[in-house]
Amino acid sequence: MPRADVALTLTPMKFLITGGTLGMGRGVAHALALADDLRHEVVILGSSRERGASAVQQLQETTGNAKVSFVLCDLASFRSVKAAIEALRAEAPLDGVFVNAGLGYAPKRVATEDGLDPHFQVNYLSHFMLVLNLLESLTRSSSGGRVIFNTARGGELRWDDLQMTKKWGYEAAIWQAFAAKRMFSRRLHALERAAGTKLSTVGFETPKTVWSHQIEIVPWPMRAMATVAKWFGAFISIERCGEIMAPLFIESQAESLAKSGELVGWSAQGFDKKDEEPGASDEAQLIRLWDESLRLIGDDETTRISERLTRSA
Ligand SMILES: NC(=O)c1ccc[n+]([C@@H]2O[C@H](COP(=O)([O-])OP(=O)(O)OC[C@H]3O[C@@H](n4cnc5c(N)ncnc54)[C@H](OP(=O)(O)O)[C@@H]3O)[C@@H](O)[C@H]2O)c1
C-alpha cells in the first residue's frame, strides 16, 4: 500500500474518524495512520465493540502504527453520544474530526430510541452534537482544528416533515442528511470566523462512488448492477478514497482555512471548490436548521456551547 501523498507535517496530530470501522472512514483512518512516517494518532468511532476491536487490530497491523484506538458510540442514541463525548474530551486536544459515519441502504424506516429518523440522526444530528461538544478540544489544536464533512451536492431539507414520517425513502433520507451537513459546515464556519478562531470546516464530495461495505448490504440486483459498473471504472476503493482525502486533514493551516466553509471536490489537478445550492446557502435556513437541531437534541450542555459560540461571534 503506497503511503498517502501528502506534505510532511512536523507536529503529530490526533484525528477522530466517525465510522472508521468500515468503508470510507476506514480508508481515511488507514491513510492518516500511515501518513507522515506514522506520526499521527487516529481514534475511530463506531457502534460495534467487535468491529471496532477488529478494525483497530487490522489498522495497527497493516500500517505499523500502534496509535490507533476505538471509541464505542451508537450515533442513533444521544445517550451514547453523550458518553462518547466524555471519553473523547479526555483525549483532548483533537486536531481533526471526520464527520463520516452514516447509514446508507435500509429496507424501511426504523425510528431511533430518540424517536427520530435514523438517517437524520446518525448521519447528521448526532454529529452536530458531537462536533459542538468537541469544539473546545479542536480550537486548542496548534493546527487550528478542522472538521471535514463527508457529503455531496444535492438534497434538501423537508421542513414540513424533517423526520420523514409521512413519506420516507432511504435515498431521500441520505440526501437530506447531506444537505444538513453542508449547512452545518457553512454556519459553523461563519460563527468560528466571527469568533476569531482558526477552526476550518470543509465539505468533501468524493469524485466517484466508493466501493464500501454498502455494496454488501444492498439487495442483490443493486449489487449486480454495481459489479458491472465497477468493471467500467465507476467506483474507487476505500484505500484510494483515503489517499485522496488525507491531505484535507494534514495540510497546512493556511491551505485548510482557504477551503473553510466550502464544499470541495477532487480531480487529478487537486481539490476544487464546488458551487453551493441556493437553499443550502440561505442564511435564514442555516439558522433555522441550527436552532431546530438544538431543540431536537434537547441537551443543556450542547445548547450552552451554542449560546457561548453565538455570543462570541
Ligand atoms: N460510498 C460512497 O460512495 C459515498 C459517497 C458519498 C458519501 N458517502 C457517505 O459516506 C459515509 C460512509 O459511507 P460508506 O459508503 O463508507 O458506508 P459503510 O461502508 O457502510 O460504512 C458506514 C460506517 O458508519 C458507521 N456507522 C453506521 N451506523 C452507525 C451508528 N449508528 N453509530 C456509529 N457509527 C455508525 C459504521 O460503523 P459500525 O457499523 O461499526 O457502527 C461504518 O464504519 C456515509 O455517511 C455516506 O452517506 C458515501
The ligand as an ORCA input file, in Angstrom:
! r2SCAN-3c Opt
* xyz 0 1
  N     -19.811      5.121     -0.558
  C     -19.910      6.250     -1.229
  O     -19.654      6.315     -2.440
  C     -20.300      7.525     -0.548
  C     -20.289      8.715     -1.287
  C     -20.584      9.924     -0.658
  C     -20.853      9.917      0.692
  N     -20.900      8.759      1.389
  C     -21.206      8.846      2.823
  O     -20.083      8.305      3.492
  C     -20.473      7.796      4.764
  C     -19.878      6.403      4.909
  O     -20.422      5.597      3.883
  P     -19.756      4.251      3.383
  O     -20.205      4.049      1.992
  O     -18.314      4.232      3.725
  O     -20.584      3.223      4.300
  P     -20.195      1.904      5.106
  O     -19.084      1.172      4.441
  O     -21.484      1.212      5.350
  O     -19.638      2.487      6.480
  C     -20.500      3.129      7.367
  C     -19.748      3.457      8.649
  O     -20.659      4.168      9.508
  C     -20.672      3.540     10.782
  N     -21.992      3.624     11.392
  C     -23.174      3.262     10.847
  N     -24.168      3.413     11.748
  C     -23.600      3.900     12.882
  C     -24.088      4.250     14.168
  N     -25.389      4.116     14.485
  N     -23.225      4.713     15.095
  C     -21.898      4.834     14.786
  N     -21.371      4.504     13.598
  C     -22.207      4.039     12.664
  C     -20.302      2.094     10.503
  O     -19.691      1.537     11.656
  P     -20.370      0.383     12.583
  O     -21.359     -0.341     11.713
  O     -19.200     -0.428     13.001
  O     -21.024      1.146     13.667
  C     -19.292      2.227      9.383
  O     -17.999      2.422      9.901
  C     -21.981      7.861      4.792
  O     -22.382      8.969      5.544
  C     -22.370      8.025      3.328
  O     -23.588      8.712      3.199
  C     -20.612      7.561      0.806
*
